[in-house]
Amino acid sequence: MRITAKAKQETRTRILETARKLFLEKGFEQTTTRDIASLAGIAAGTLFNYFPSKEELGTTLLAEALDEAKTDFLAKRHGEEDLAELLFAHAMAGLRMLAPYRTAVAPIIEVGMSPFASNGSCEGNRIRSEHLETVADLIANSGPNTQPSFVVMHLYWTLYLGVLAFWSGDESPNQEDTLAILDQSMRLFVSSLNEERVVKEDSSDE
């Protein structure tokens, strides 16, 4: 019997909702794909037709949370913040939405988003692409000579992943240490961006 596109979408949605429930109740590491398939009412093999691994499934949930975070961030912008403040607020919006999955973030980014991942996951690549696109837009609106190089954007992504990794295991009250590291990371990035602008301006004057 041919499965309709609507039925496939419903199954995919059910898998995601089931995974979200189990990850929150049992934790990412303790939840198996068999657990998810059983509670979702599908065969274990069927789950892999939709998601090739538990990490890809988890990355999809993170991507959905970050999509919501982006919408929230853009709605709350005042237009008066400097670039470092905007980058901080953008990253913080993501951390707030990812909070329910905090213990799952480290194993997920290691497989799907880390520089050590060979190709990254499909959703992991989408997270990186869309996140950096938003950052590039914020930079572009911050002043002249604001087209960042690949090197500077790579620096940003490395700093951002470092913040995520630290935050996933931060035991300080209200993750205050993460806030300090995020603040310093964004200021370091903006400083590097400003240095690159100066070099470009000096080169154009020659």
LINKABEL-V121325 format. One record per residue. N is the residue number from 1. RES is the residue in one small letter. SS is DSSP state (a for helix, b for strand, c for the rest). OMEGA is omega in whole degrees, 0 to 359 (none if undefined). Layout:
BEGIN
N RES SS OMEGA
N RES SS OMEGA
END
This chain:
BEGIN
1 m c 182
2 r c 179
3 i c 182
4 t c 178
5 a a 179
6 k a 180
7 a a 178
8 k a 180
9 q a 178
10 e a 179
11 t a 179
12 r a 179
13 t a 180
14 r a 177
15 i a 180
16 l a 180
17 e a 178
18 t a 179
19 a a 179
20 r a 180
21 k a 183
22 l a 179
23 f a 181
24 l a 183
25 e a 187
26 k a 186
27 g c 184
28 f c 184
29 e c 184
30 q c 181
31 t c 178
32 t c 176
33 t a 177
34 r a 177
35 d a 183
36 i a 181
37 a a 181
38 s a 182
39 l a 179
40 a a 177
41 g c 179
42 i c 177
43 a c 182
44 a a 180
45 g a 181
46 t a 181
47 l a 184
48 f a 172
49 n a 182
50 y a 181
51 f c 185
52 p c 181
53 s c 176
54 k a 180
55 e a 178
56 e a 177
57 l a 179
58 g a 179
59 t a 177
60 t a 177
61 l a 177
62 l a 180
63 a a 178
64 e a 179
65 a a 181
66 l a 173
67 d a 179
68 e a 179
69 a a 179
70 k a 178
71 t a 180
72 d a 180
73 f a 182
74 l a 181
75 a a 185
76 k a 178
77 r c 179
78 h c 181
79 g c 182
80 e c 183
81 e c 173
82 d c 187
83 l a 180
84 a a 179
85 e a 179
86 l a 179
87 l a 177
88 f a 182
89 a a 179
90 h a 179
91 a a 180
92 m a 177
93 a a 178
94 g a 180
95 l a 180
96 r a 181
97 m a 180
98 l a 186
99 a a 180
100 p a 183
101 y a 190
102 r a 182
103 t a 180
104 a a 187
105 v a 185
106 a a 180
107 p a 180
108 i a 182
109 i a 178
110 e a 182
111 v a 191
112 g a 188
113 m c 184
114 s c 173
115 p c 180
116 f c 177
117 a c 186
118 s c 180
119 n c 185
120 g c 178
121 s c 179
122 c a 180
123 e a 178
124 g a 177
125 n a 179
126 r a 178
127 i a 181
128 r a 183
129 s a 183
130 e a 178
131 h a 181
132 l a 176
133 e a 178
134 t a 179
135 v a 179
136 a a 177
137 d a 179
138 l a 179
139 i a 183
140 a a 181
141 n c 186
142 s c 179
143 g c 181
144 p c 179
145 n c 189
146 t c 176
147 q c 185
148 p c 178
149 s c 176
150 f a 182
151 v a 181
152 v a 179
153 m a 176
154 h a 176
155 l a 180
156 y a 184
157 w a 178
158 t a 178
159 l a 182
160 y a 179
161 l a 177
162 g a 177
163 v a 179
164 l a 182
165 a a 179
166 f a 182
167 w a 183
168 s a 179
169 g c 183
170 d c 180
171 e c 177
172 s c 181
173 p a 180
174 n a 181
175 q a 181
176 e a 179
177 d a 178
178 t a 180
179 l a 180
180 a a 180
181 i a 178
182 l a 180
183 d a 181
184 q a 180
185 s a 180
186 m a 178
187 r a 176
188 l a 179
189 f a 181
190 v a 178
191 s a 179
192 s a 179
193 l a 179
194 n a 178
195 e a 179
196 e a 178
197 r a 180
198 v a 179
199 v a 179
200 k a 181
201 e a 179
202 d a 181
203 s a 181
204 s a 181
205 d a 184
206 e c none
END
